[in-house]
Amino acid sequence: MARIVAGIGSSHVPAIGAALDNNKTEEPYWKRVFSGFEKSQAWMRETKPDVAIIVYNDHASAFSVDLIPTFALGCAAEFPPADEGWGPRPVPVVKGHPALASHIAQSLILDEFDLTICNKMEVDHGMTVPMNLLFGKVDKSSHWPCPVIPLAVNVVMYPPPTGHRCYMLGKAIRKAVESYPEDLKVVIFGTGGLSHQISGPRAGLINAKWDKAFLDNLSKAPQKLAKIPHVDYMREAGAEGIEMVMWLIMRGALDDKVDEVYRFYTVPASNTAVGHIILENRRRAKSTAGRKASGRKTSGRKSKPAAAKHKRAAARATPTTVRGR
Ligand SMILES: [Fe+2]
């Protein structure tokens, strides 16, 4: 059966994509951001997912204000990068996984989540920037390392879905994935945020204290986050901080108790707080330990649980970058 092995939270700041596309990653301002994802890219190379489900929001690229679905699942075979006003980003077309996506759509709708099915959809920085941050820079003529199922969420026009609805949707996604017969290793991304506001009197708002508490609870007590009302996101994290509800879809798709294997936080990038977290399902480690206990031979290298422990210790040893509020 297919299984979700880990969840990734990542901001999707458009300026990060522009910095990458214009070869500015070594400039001190941007190096601070990109260096925070080096361990994550190593983790992703090691994890080698078969499919990634990426929860993101469209920024008037695929949908306009004429039509805004609350939850829209990409079931197409491919998703071209959208032209966001200065031409499409120089990244490969994103290949989908229509069979798994259609299975998820059926399962979610029968579970009473009213989903919009997208058989043709362009994807913008909301999805491709986190892909770059986790998969690295990929030449336009090359290909992304795994197929992707996009899940677009309305967080641009009131009313967006509640955090609780997002959290429960994550649980339904997990059920859908686990009822798919093919043995696939799946990761799920929650993108957007963290605190930021791009216009109005509070433009530039960043609330590092709120963001840190959000990451702490995401890891250890996600049920608390599922109770936060929209107005609290607006008040504490800025108008665009509401994007953080998308992280709850990712979190709902994981075990109640997870292993936080990496976290990174830095401000600002453009005028946004950049947050990132990797959470692994514990049974992943358990199944590895089970194989070892059942007599499976290991080489002279570190066993996987030991390597994972070492990796987590190394990640925790890396100071998180926080520069005020
Ligand atoms: Fe966004």
Residues whose N, C-alpha, C, O or C-beta is under 5 A from the ligand:
A	BS01	LIG	none
